[in-house]
Each structure stands twice: as structure tokens, then as C-alpha cells.
Amino acid sequence: MCGRYALHAHPDVIALQFGLPAAPQMKPRFNIAPTQESPVVRIDPGHKREWAQLRWGLIPSWSKDPSIGARMINARAETVAQKPAFRNAFRRRRCLVPADGYYEWKVEGGRKQPYLLQFASGEPFAMAGLWEQWRSPEGELTETYAIVTTEAAGTARQIHERMPVILAQPDYEAWLSGSDPVELLRPWTGAAFSARRVSPRVNSPRFDDPQCLEEAGSGPAGG
């Protein structure tokens, strides 16, 4: 699964990589957690890419209880096209979730040790996302998203059996606008990932600062 991630690349780098018309207004994030607002890239009504702030945890449009979103942070690639909570968004409302790295936990010595997984190059990447609109009985609109996950591969598999679906830059448009993106829902086999132990500070969503990235001893090598 993917339950925390970071995004702290320079806005100009993000604009260039994600094909945005201008550098986005963004502040560095080091511990993005479910139910928090964070940025995605999606297609606007004019068929251009836009930067939008959505809440992490997808609320299906038909849901009577918005609290369900806290449990809908990930959508499994194997069932996303069929599961009622996600299938409409998968067909019509896909997005890119920018990240510099994501966190995963591995049991070591009887306790859960957080790891930061990122490209060995340090470059940001895009996770496959879905977004949805939910309207309250009072008419208030809430936009939310989920991250699509698949079987882990390479270095990531040493830490956890699942990982986000990572999209190569040439596949961004197919994910955002393609009619049948199922072939993109596959384990990552591109640029090498690295994984390293980080501070347990990341365990708490109250902390969102560079200290979350601090190395905490040795971990698996990248590959």
C-alpha cells in the first residue's frame, strides 16, 4: 500500500516534468498523510493539464458517509476497474499524484521501521491516481483522490509486497486521457529505486518537516 509520501521538488521542476503551463504554487511537504489536502495533476474542462489541491482518501459520489474516504486511500490495480467505489473514477477521472518518495513500514526486531523509497536519481515521479467529487446534503463540494497500487518489484519488494503504480513520463497522457489505460497498471520496471531507513518521526502525521527524511541506520541497497 501507500500510506505516506513526500513532495518537495522545486516548482519549476514539477512544471516541466508534468507539462504544466506555469510553476505551481506549492510548499515543500515531507509527510503527506491521508485526509490531508495535497496536489494532483488532472485534465481541466478545457482539456489542459491543471494543478489541483484535493483531499487524500476517495469518497465515492454515491456515498452517504464521507468518513469512508479515510479508508479509501489506495485502489488495487487488480480490481480498480470493477470495484464500485473506484470504477467510475477509473473510467473518467484519472490523475497524476506527484511525489519525490513514499514511505513504507517493515517489521524489524519486533517493531515497524519506516523506509523512504525514491528514485535512486532523486528525481520526482508520478503515481497513478483517481479523483472523485462528492457533494454533501448541504451542497458543499469535496474533491478527493486515491493512489492506485500494484505488486511491488525490485527494491520496493524488499520492504513491502505492494507499491504505487508508477507512471513513466511518456505514459502520462495515456493515463490522463486514454480510453483503456489497463496496460499501465503494472509493477514498475523502469529507473532504479532506492530504499533507506528514516526517522520514526514520520510515524506521526503531526510532523511534516525535513527531519522526516533523516536517515536512521543502514538499510537495503538500491536496485
N, C-alpha and C positions, 0 to 999 in steps of 0.2 A: 504494500500500500504506500501511499504518500501522505503523511500527516503534518509535515512542516517543510518549509523551504525558504530560500533566501533570494533576494533580488537587489543587487547594489551596483550594477554596472552603470557606467556613465550614460546619461540620457541620449547623447549623440550616437553612442554605440548601439543602443537599443533601436533608435530611429532607423539607422542604416540597416541593421540586421532584419528588422521586422517590416521594412518597407513603409514606414510611417511618413506622412507629409512634413512633419516637424518633430523636433525633440520633445518628448512628453514631459509634463510636469510630474516629477516623482521624487520621493525621498528614499534614501537607502533603507532597505528592510533586511534584517538578519535572522528573523524568526517569525515568518508568516504562519499564522495558525488558523484552524477552522473557525468560522463565524466572523472573521475579520474581513474588512474590505481590502482588496488588492487588485492590481491591474491585469487586464486581459487585452488581447488584440482580436478584434472581430470585424465583420463586414457591416458597414453602416447602410442606411436606406439608399444612399447614392452609389452603392457598390464599391466603396473605397474602404481601405483599412482604417480603423479607428482604435484609439486607446480609451478603454473604459474601466471605471472602478466598479467592481462587483463584489458581492459577499460570497466568501468561500463556504459552500455547502448548498447543493442544489435543492430548491423547493419546487416540486412538480406543480404545474399550473393548476391542477385539479385538487391539490392537497387542501384539506380543511385545517391542518395544523402546521404552521410554519416552523415549529421546532424540529420537524423531521429533517430539515436542512443540515442540522449538526451531525446527522448520521449519514448524509449523502455527499461526503467529500470526495469519494472515489467511485468510479464506474468501471467495472471489469470489462475488458475488451471482448472477452468471450461471450458476454451476454448483453452488451450495451444496446445492440440493435433490437433485442426482444423485450428487455425489462421495461415494464410500464413507466417507471419513474424516469427513464432516460431515453426511451426510443424516439419520442418526438423531437427532443433536442438533438439527438444524434442525426436525425434526418435533415433538420432545418437550422439548427443553431449551434454551430461548432465554433470554437475559438482557439487561440494560442495562449498558453499561460507562460509568460517569460520567467526564467529563473537563472540564477548563477549556480545553484546547487540545491540539493534537497537532503533532508535528514532521515535517517533510518536507525532503528534500535536493534541491537543484537545482545542476547543474554550471554554474559561473560562472568564467570565466578559468582553466579547466583544473582547478578543484578543486570539491569538493562543499561548498556553502554551506547550513547548516541554516536553516530558516524555522520560525517558530511560527505556526500557523493557529488562529484562535479567532473566536468571535462578536465582531463589532465592539463589541457592548454589554459584552463581558467576562463574560457570564453562562455558567454551566456548561451542558453539553449531554449527551445520551445517544447513545452509539454502539451500533449493533446488535451483539449478541454471541451466541455459542453456548457452552454449557458441557457438560462430559462427566466421567464418573467412570471411573477406571482402577484396577484392583486388581493389585498385584504378586503373584508366586508365593508370597510370604510372607504375603499377606493384607492388606498395607498399602494403604489407600485414598488416591488422589490425585485432586483435583478441579482441572480445568484449563478454560481458555476460549480462544476465538479471536474476533477482530473481523471483521465482515463488511464487505467493501469493494465499491465500485461505481465507475463512471466519475466523474471529477471534473467539477465545474461551477463557473462563476463565478470568483472569485478563486483558489480552490484549483487550478483548471486551469492557471493561470499557473505553478504550481510543479511539479505532477506530474499524470500522466494518471489516477491513482486517488486515491480518498479514502474514509474510512469512511462507511458508511451512517449518516446522522444521522437520528434519530427525533424528530419533534415530540411535545411532551408529550401531546396528545390521542391519540397513537398508541401510547403505552407499553403500555397494557393489551392492545391487539390483538397487539403483538409478543410480549408475555409469555405470553399465554393463547389467542390466536386460533387457529383451526383452519387458516387459509390466509393467512399473512402475506406471500405473494409480492409483493403490490402495494406493500408498504412498501419493497421493495428497489429504490430509485430514487435518482438523484442529488439532492442537496439543492437546493431552490429557495426555502427559507424565509429566515430572518433573515440579514442580510449577514455574510459572513466577512471578516476582515482577515488579512493575512499580513505578517510583518516578519522581517528577518534577525535572528538571535540568535547568541550566543556559540558558538564551536566547542566549548566546554566540554561541550555536550550530546552530542557525538560519543561520549563515554565513559560507559558506564553506572555507572562508579565515582562520578560526580558526580551528586548529587541535591539541589540547593540552589537558592535564588532566583537565583543568578548565571547559571543556565542560561537564564533569561528575559531577560537583559540584551540590549538592542538593539545590533546590530553594523552600523551604517550604514543607508542608506536602502534600501527595497525596494518591491515593488508596492503600490499603494494598495488599500484595501479596496473591496469591491463585491459 
